[in-house]
Amino acid sequence: NAGVTQTPKFQVLKTGQSMTLQCAQDMNHEYMSWYRQDPGMGLRLIHYSVGAGITDQGEVPNGYNVSRSTTEDFPLRLLSAAPSQTSVYFCASSYSKQGQQPQHFGDGTRLSIL
Amino acid sequence: EDQVTQSPEALRLQEGESSSLNCSYTVSGLRGLFWYRQDPGKGPEFLFTLYSAGEEKEKERLKATLTKKESFLHITAPKPEDSATYLCAVQADNQGGKLIFGQGTELSVKP
């Protein structure tokens, strides 16, 4: 019963470094998404995917890239880390790309940019 | 602009003291409203989906209701283990699976 698995759980980067946050789901879900959670801001959508090979931007996409080569995996890339990207990142997946189905979340990656 | 506002930001209750959390929303067309529970250091855990005004759903001490402008999460006789942050999110028509989240209500239940 793995569900949505995110790695790493914690990461500290220096400004300008790049890294990839990993997300994998074993539920054969079509829809996958990345959110960031900041104090007082709620969860905000970064990028999402409605299936393998299809991605689109959410509310706060700048500074992040995604790709979806398989149904299971949806990695999030930080191109050149900035202190403003210090946050907790959550990956989520849902059975239906049309909505109305709940999204299931991983336990997050806590990222600090120095 | 689609928007979700939750109140209060924080709520402290004594064990057994019932109360309600509010989620007000503005959306062009509601496809679904979702309630989640989030424990410290964890991801949001799905609780309920509501689709239309008048709908109600229950799970143990929690009951969610929906009107055309807001949703309530009623907590009856809460226990300390109900302490968590409760998140509300909406999906709008023609927006696929995108969720718009409120800022959450942090609930603390003291024994």
Interface residues (C-beta under 8 A of the other chain):
Chain A: V4 Y31 S33 Y35 G40 M41 G42 L43 R44 L45 Y48 V50 G58 F90 A92 S94 S96 K97 Q98 G99 Q100 Q101 P102 Q103 H104 F105 G106 D107 G108
Chain B: V4 R31 G32 F34 Y36 G41 K42 G43 P44 E45 F46 T49 Y51 L87 A89 Q91 Q95 G96 G97 K98 L99 F101 G102 Q103 G104
